Amino acid sequence: MKYLLLVYSEEERLHVLPESPDDAECLAYAEEIQESGHMIAGEALESVQTSTTVRVRNGKATVTDGPFAETKEQLAGFYLVDAGDLDIAIRMASKIPAARVGSVEVRPIRELKP
């Protein structure tokens, strides 16, 4: 089963806390799950300040700068993994270095039916 591991953190604190991971540690983790055969895709995201939100209401698209909602933590990156079950996905999420300073949401992928 596929799971999306969504990494959230407070941008201002992500790289300043003593327990904050550096890029090398994050890359090492990505290589580890890639080599295990579980990783399908994964990326770090640019600052939430670079995001754009698109909403369509009554057939009209509205584009605004920034994230959809004000939150304390922002989406910082993701891993799309293939795990045998939720327990395996949770174990993978618990090893993501950024989980020490933020949180990781584990979300099953829903297959769309035609």
N, C-alpha and C positions, 0 to 999 in steps of 0.2 A: 504494500500500500504506500502511496505517496503522501508525504507530509510537507507542509511549508513551515519552516522555523523562522519566525519573524523576530528580529532583534530590535528591541526598543531601548533607548537611553535618553538621558537629558544631555543634549548637545553640549551645553556649557560645561558639564562635568565629565563628559566621556573620556577626555584625555588628560585630566588634571588630578584625579584622585590617585593615591599611592597604588591602589589595586587595579588601576586602569591598564588594559592590555595595549601593547604597541602593535603597529602594523605587522611586524615580523611574527609575533605570536599568533595573530589572526590568520596570517598566510600559512603558518605551520599547521594550524588546526584545519584549515580548508584542504591542505594537501593530505592530511591524515584521513579525513573522511572521503576524499577523492580516491585515495589508494585503497580504502576499505570496500569500494564499489557502491557505497550508499549515495554519494552526491550526484545529483542530476545537474544542478546549477546553483550558483551562489554569487552574490555581489554585495559590496558595501555601497551605500548611497551617499550622494553629495549632501550638503547641509539642507535642512528643511527650508532655509531661506531661498533656495533655488527651485523649490517645487511650484507647480502650477496645478490648480484644481479646476476640473471641468464638470459642470453640471448641465443636464439637459432637462428642461421643463417645458411642457407644451410644445415640443419640437424645436425649441430654441436653445442653443448652447450658450452658456455663460462661462467665461474664463476669468479666474481670479488668481492673483499671486498668493503663494503660501499654501499651507496644508488645509485640509478639509475642516478640521476642528482644532481649537486650542486645547492642547493637552500638556501635561508636565513632561511626559516622555514622547519622543518622536521615533518614527521608524528609521533605523540606522542601516539596516541591511537585511539579507535573507539567505537562507539555504533551502533549496528544494531537494528533498532526499527521498530515497526509496527505502523504507524500513519494513521489517516483517510485521510489526505491530506498534501500538502506541507506546508501550514500555521501552522499546528500542529507540523510538523517536525521542522520547523524554531523556533517555540516557545521552543521546547525541546532543540534545539541547543543553543539558547540564554541563557539557564540556566546552561550550562556546565561550571563549574568553570574555566577551563583553557581558555575559550573564552576571559577572561579579559586580558590575556597576550599573546594570540595567535589568532588563527582563527579556525572556524569550517566550513568545506565544507559539504553541505547537498546534497547528491546524491541519486536519486531514483534507486532502484534495478530493473534491466531489467531481466525479466523472459526469460530464454532460451527456444526456441521452438525446439523440436526434429525433 
